Amino acid sequence: MTDTPEKIEVFTYDLYDLVCDAYVAQLEDTPLPVAFYLERIKNIAYGYLPSEMHQQFEEYLNNKDYLPKTKIITDLT
């Protein structure tokens, strides 16, 4: 990731869909499974990801960087 944040223009209707899907996914009376809304959110958001960041994203998933860092305790006394 770069140290300098970049701005990306997002179409208003895509932003609206992202917000709606995020909120609807949390409701109890959704007509579709939560996974449907999360998949739509991922697809819309990934479309805005700059192509040069696709490899970085793949590494993030492959390295499981989303997992918390673990600390191994070797002294049990």
ZAROFI-607370 format. One record per atom (N, C-alpha, C): residue number from 1; atom name; x, y, z. Coordinates in Angstrom, 2 decimals, padded with zeros to 5 digits. Layout:
BEGIN
+-----+------+---------+---------+---------+
: pos : site :      px :      py :      pz :
+-----+------+---------+---------+---------+
: NUM :   CA :       X :       Y :       Z :
...
+-----+------+---------+---------+---------+
This chain:
BEGIN
+-----+------+---------+---------+---------+
: pos : site :      px :      py :      pz :
+-----+------+---------+---------+---------+
:   1 :    N :  000.84 : -001.17 :  000.00 :
:   1 :   CA :  000.00 :  000.00 :  000.00 :
:   1 :    C :  000.88 :  001.23 :  000.00 :
:   2 :    N :  000.44 :  002.24 : -000.69 :
:   2 :   CA :  001.23 :  003.47 : -000.76 :
:   2 :    C :  001.01 :  004.30 :  000.50 :
:   3 :    N :  001.99 :  005.16 :  000.80 :
:   3 :   CA :  001.87 :  006.03 :  001.96 :
:   3 :    C :  000.94 :  007.21 :  001.69 :
:   4 :    N :  000.80 :  007.55 :  000.42 :
:   4 :   CA : -000.04 :  008.67 :  000.03 :
:   4 :    C : -001.38 :  008.14 : -000.44 :
:   5 :    N : -002.46 :  008.51 :  000.25 :
:   5 :   CA : -003.78 :  008.02 : -000.19 :
:   5 :    C : -004.16 :  008.63 : -001.53 :
:   6 :    N : -004.79 :  007.80 : -002.35 :
:   6 :   CA : -005.27 :  008.26 : -003.64 :
:   6 :    C : -006.78 :  008.38 : -003.58 :
:   7 :    N : -007.31 :  009.30 : -004.33 :
:   7 :   CA : -008.76 :  009.45 : -004.42 :
:   7 :    C : -009.26 :  008.74 : -005.66 :
:   8 :    N : -010.40 :  008.11 : -005.51 :
:   8 :   CA : -011.04 :  007.43 : -006.63 :
:   8 :    C : -012.47 :  007.92 : -006.68 :
:   9 :    N : -012.91 :  008.29 : -007.85 :
:   9 :   CA : -014.30 :  008.71 : -008.01 :
:   9 :    C : -015.19 :  007.48 : -008.04 :
:  10 :    N : -016.27 :  007.56 : -007.29 :
:  10 :   CA : -017.24 :  006.47 : -007.22 :
:  10 :    C : -018.58 :  007.00 : -007.71 :
:  11 :    N : -019.20 :  006.24 : -008.60 :
:  11 :   CA : -020.52 :  006.64 : -009.08 :
:  11 :    C : -021.50 :  006.65 : -007.91 :
:  12 :    N : -022.34 :  007.65 : -007.89 :
:  12 :   CA : -023.30 :  007.80 : -006.79 :
:  12 :    C : -024.20 :  006.59 : -006.66 :
:  13 :    N : -024.65 :  006.02 : -007.76 :
:  13 :   CA : -025.54 :  004.86 : -007.68 :
:  13 :    C : -024.80 :  003.64 : -007.13 :
:  14 :    N : -023.50 :  003.51 : -007.39 :
:  14 :   CA : -022.73 :  002.41 : -006.80 :
:  14 :    C : -022.58 :  002.61 : -005.29 :
:  15 :    N : -022.30 :  003.84 : -004.89 :
:  15 :   CA : -022.19 :  004.15 : -003.46 :
:  15 :    C : -023.52 :  003.87 : -002.77 :
:  16 :    N : -024.60 :  004.27 : -003.40 :
:  16 :   CA : -025.94 :  004.03 : -002.85 :
:  16 :    C : -026.19 :  002.52 : -002.69 :
:  17 :    N : -025.84 :  001.75 : -003.71 :
:  17 :   CA : -026.02 :  000.29 : -003.64 :
:  17 :    C : -025.17 : -000.31 : -002.53 :
:  18 :    N : -023.94 :  000.17 : -002.36 :
:  18 :   CA : -023.07 : -000.33 : -001.29 :
:  18 :    C : -023.69 : -000.08 :  000.08 :
:  19 :    N : -024.18 :  001.13 :  000.29 :
:  19 :   CA : -024.78 :  001.48 :  001.58 :
:  19 :    C : -026.05 :  000.67 :  001.81 :
:  20 :    N : -026.90 :  000.59 :  000.82 :
:  20 :   CA : -028.14 : -000.17 :  000.96 :
:  20 :    C : -027.86 : -001.64 :  001.27 :
:  21 :    N : -026.96 : -002.24 :  000.52 :
:  21 :   CA : -026.65 : -003.66 :  000.74 :
:  21 :    C : -026.05 : -003.90 :  002.12 :
:  22 :    N : -025.19 : -003.00 :  002.57 :
:  22 :   CA : -024.58 : -003.15 :  003.88 :
:  22 :    C : -025.63 : -003.10 :  004.98 :
:  23 :    N : -026.57 : -002.21 :  004.86 :
:  23 :   CA : -027.62 : -002.09 :  005.87 :
:  23 :    C : -028.62 : -003.25 :  005.79 :
:  24 :    N : -029.03 : -003.59 :  004.57 :
:  24 :   CA : -030.02 : -004.66 :  004.42 :
:  24 :    C : -029.46 : -005.99 :  004.89 :
:  25 :    N : -028.18 : -006.22 :  004.69 :
:  25 :   CA : -027.56 : -007.49 :  005.11 :
:  25 :    C : -027.69 : -007.71 :  006.61 :
:  26 :    N : -027.85 : -006.64 :  007.39 :
:  26 :   CA : -027.95 : -006.75 :  008.84 :
:  26 :    C : -029.38 : -006.91 :  009.33 :
:  27 :    N : -030.35 : -006.75 :  008.47 :
:  27 :   CA : -031.74 : -006.85 :  008.88 :
:  27 :    C : -032.17 : -008.31 :  009.01 :
:  28 :    N : -033.19 : -008.54 :  009.81 :
:  28 :   CA : -033.67 : -009.90 :  010.02 :
:  28 :    C : -034.62 : -010.37 :  008.93 :
:  29 :    N : -035.26 : -009.43 :  008.22 :
:  29 :   CA : -036.27 : -009.82 :  007.24 :
:  29 :    C : -035.78 : -009.67 :  005.79 :
:  30 :    N : -034.51 : -009.94 :  005.56 :
:  30 :   CA : -033.98 : -009.81 :  004.20 :
:  30 :    C : -034.56 : -010.91 :  003.31 :
:  31 :    N : -034.89 : -010.57 :  002.07 :
:  31 :   CA : -035.46 : -011.58 :  001.18 :
:  31 :    C : -034.41 : -012.56 :  000.65 :
:  32 :    N : -033.15 : -012.21 :  000.77 :
:  32 :   CA : -032.08 : -013.07 :  000.26 :
:  32 :    C : -031.07 : -013.32 :  001.38 :
:  33 :    N : -030.24 : -014.36 :  001.24 :
:  33 :   CA : -029.24 : -014.64 :  002.27 :
:  33 :    C : -028.22 : -013.49 :  002.39 :
:  34 :    N : -027.64 : -013.34 :  003.57 :
:  34 :   CA : -026.64 : -012.31 :  003.83 :
:  34 :    C : -025.49 : -012.40 :  002.83 :
:  35 :    N : -025.11 : -013.62 :  002.48 :
:  35 :   CA : -024.00 : -013.81 :  001.54 :
:  35 :    C : -024.25 : -013.12 :  000.21 :
:  36 :    N : -025.50 : -013.03 : -000.23 :
:  36 :   CA : -025.83 : -012.36 : -001.48 :
:  36 :    C : -025.43 : -010.88 : -001.42 :
:  37 :    N : -025.78 : -010.22 : -000.32 :
:  37 :   CA : -025.48 : -008.79 : -000.16 :
:  37 :    C : -023.98 : -008.55 : -000.02 :
:  38 :    N : -023.31 : -009.42 :  000.73 :
:  38 :   CA : -021.86 : -009.28 :  000.90 :
:  38 :    C : -021.14 : -009.48 : -000.44 :
:  39 :    N : -021.61 : -010.42 : -001.24 :
:  39 :   CA : -021.00 : -010.65 : -002.55 :
:  39 :    C : -021.18 : -009.44 : -003.45 :
:  40 :    N : -022.35 : -008.81 : -003.41 :
:  40 :   CA : -022.57 : -007.59 : -004.21 :
:  40 :    C : -021.65 : -006.47 : -003.75 :
:  41 :    N : -021.50 : -006.32 : -002.44 :
:  41 :   CA : -020.62 : -005.29 : -001.90 :
:  41 :    C : -019.19 : -005.53 : -002.37 :
:  42 :    N : -018.74 : -006.77 : -002.27 :
:  42 :   CA : -017.37 : -007.11 : -002.71 :
:  42 :    C : -017.19 : -006.83 : -004.20 :
:  43 :    N : -018.14 : -007.22 : -005.01 :
:  43 :   CA : -018.02 : -007.03 : -006.45 :
:  43 :    C : -017.99 : -005.56 : -006.84 :
:  44 :    N : -018.85 : -004.76 : -006.25 :
:  44 :   CA : -018.87 : -003.34 : -006.57 :
:  44 :    C : -017.57 : -002.68 : -006.11 :
:  45 :    N : -017.16 : -002.95 : -004.87 :
:  45 :   CA : -015.95 : -002.33 : -004.33 :
:  45 :    C : -014.70 : -002.76 : -005.09 :
:  46 :    N : -014.61 : -004.04 : -005.43 :
:  46 :   CA : -013.43 : -004.53 : -006.16 :
:  46 :    C : -013.30 : -003.85 : -007.52 :
:  47 :    N : -014.42 : -003.52 : -008.11 :
:  47 :   CA : -014.40 : -002.84 : -009.40 :
:  47 :    C : -013.72 : -001.48 : -009.35 :
:  48 :    N : -013.71 : -000.86 : -008.19 :
:  48 :   CA : -013.07 :  000.45 : -008.03 :
:  48 :    C : -011.62 :  000.33 : -007.58 :
:  49 :    N : -011.19 : -000.86 : -007.22 :
:  49 :   CA : -009.81 : -001.05 : -006.79 :
:  49 :    C : -008.87 : -000.86 : -007.98 :
:  50 :    N : -007.87 :  000.01 : -007.87 :
:  50 :   CA : -006.95 :  000.21 : -008.99 :
:  50 :    C : -006.28 : -001.11 : -009.38 :
:  51 :    N : -006.08 : -001.32 : -010.67 :
:  51 :   CA : -005.54 : -002.60 : -011.15 :
:  51 :    C : -004.18 : -002.92 : -010.54 :
:  52 :    N : -003.38 : -001.90 : -010.24 :
:  52 :   CA : -002.07 : -002.16 : -009.65 :
:  52 :    C : -002.17 : -002.70 : -008.22 :
:  53 :    N : -003.33 : -002.59 : -007.61 :
:  53 :   CA : -003.52 : -003.11 : -006.25 :
:  53 :    C : -004.11 : -004.53 : -006.23 :
:  54 :    N : -004.45 : -005.08 : -007.39 :
:  54 :   CA : -005.01 : -006.42 : -007.44 :
:  54 :    C : -004.03 : -007.46 : -006.88 :
:  55 :    N : -002.76 : -007.36 : -007.25 :
:  55 :   CA : -001.75 : -008.29 : -006.74 :
:  55 :    C : -001.59 : -008.15 : -005.24 :
:  56 :    N : -001.59 : -006.94 : -004.76 :
:  56 :   CA : -001.49 : -006.69 : -003.32 :
:  56 :    C : -002.68 : -007.31 : -002.58 :
:  57 :    N : -003.85 : -007.21 : -003.17 :
:  57 :   CA : -005.05 : -007.80 : -002.57 :
:  57 :    C : -004.94 : -009.32 : -002.53 :
:  58 :    N : -004.46 : -009.92 : -003.62 :
:  58 :   CA : -004.28 : -011.37 : -003.66 :
:  58 :    C : -003.30 : -011.83 : -002.59 :
:  59 :    N : -002.23 : -011.08 : -002.40 :
:  59 :   CA : -001.25 : -011.42 : -001.36 :
:  59 :    C : -001.87 : -011.29 :  000.03 :
:  60 :    N : -002.69 : -010.28 :  000.23 :
:  60 :   CA : -003.39 : -010.09 :  001.49 :
:  60 :    C : -004.23 : -011.32 :  001.83 :
:  61 :    N : -004.95 : -011.83 :  000.83 :
:  61 :   CA : -005.76 : -013.03 :  001.06 :
:  61 :    C : -004.89 : -014.27 :  001.24 :
:  62 :    N : -003.91 : -014.45 :  000.38 :
:  62 :   CA : -003.06 : -015.64 :  000.44 :
:  62 :    C : -002.26 : -015.72 :  001.73 :
:  63 :    N : -001.79 : -014.57 :  002.22 :
:  63 :   CA : -001.00 : -014.53 :  003.46 :
:  63 :    C : -001.88 : -014.51 :  004.71 :
:  64 :    N : -003.20 : -014.43 :  004.50 :
:  64 :   CA : -004.16 : -014.35 :  005.60 :
:  64 :    C : -003.82 : -013.21 :  006.56 :
:  65 :    N : -003.49 : -012.06 :  005.96 :
:  65 :   CA : -003.14 : -010.87 :  006.75 :
:  65 :    C : -004.33 : -010.34 :  007.55 :
:  66 :    N : -005.52 : -010.81 :  007.26 :
:  66 :   CA : -006.71 : -010.37 :  007.99 :
:  66 :    C : -006.82 : -011.03 :  009.36 :
:  67 :    N : -006.04 : -012.09 :  009.60 :
:  67 :   CA : -006.06 : -012.75 :  010.90 :
:  67 :    C : -005.23 : -011.96 :  011.90 :
:  68 :    N : -005.64 : -011.95 :  013.16 :
:  68 :   CA : -004.84 : -011.23 :  014.16 :
:  68 :    C : -003.50 : -011.91 :  014.36 :
:  69 :    N : -002.51 : -011.11 :  014.66 :
:  69 :   CA : -001.18 : -011.65 :  014.93 :
:  69 :    C : -001.24 : -012.46 :  016.21 :
:  70 :    N : -000.58 : -013.61 :  016.22 :
:  70 :   CA : -000.58 : -014.46 :  017.40 :
:  70 :    C :  000.76 : -014.32 :  018.11 :
:  71 :    N :  000.69 : -014.44 :  019.40 :
:  71 :   CA :  001.91 : -014.37 :  020.21 :
:  71 :    C :  002.07 : -015.71 :  020.89 :
:  72 :    N :  003.20 : -016.36 :  020.62 :
:  72 :   CA :  003.47 : -017.67 :  021.20 :
:  72 :    C :  004.18 : -017.47 :  022.53 :
:  73 :    N :  003.62 : -018.03 :  023.58 :
:  73 :   CA :  004.21 : -017.94 :  024.90 :
:  73 :    C :  004.99 : -019.24 :  025.16 :
:  74 :    N :  006.27 : -019.09 :  025.35 :
:  74 :   CA :  007.09 : -020.28 :  025.57 :
:  74 :    C :  007.42 : -020.52 :  027.03 :
:  75 :    N :  007.30 : -019.49 :  027.85 :
:  75 :   CA :  007.58 : -019.64 :  029.28 :
:  75 :    C :  006.28 : -019.89 :  030.03 :
:  76 :    N :  006.09 : -021.10 :  030.48 :
:  76 :   CA :  004.84 : -021.48 :  031.15 :
:  76 :    C :  004.98 : -021.50 :  032.67 :
:  77 :    N :  006.06 : -020.95 :  033.20 :
:  77 :   CA :  006.25 : -020.95 :  034.65 :
:  77 :    C :  005.62 : -019.75 :  035.30 :
+-----+------+---------+---------+---------+
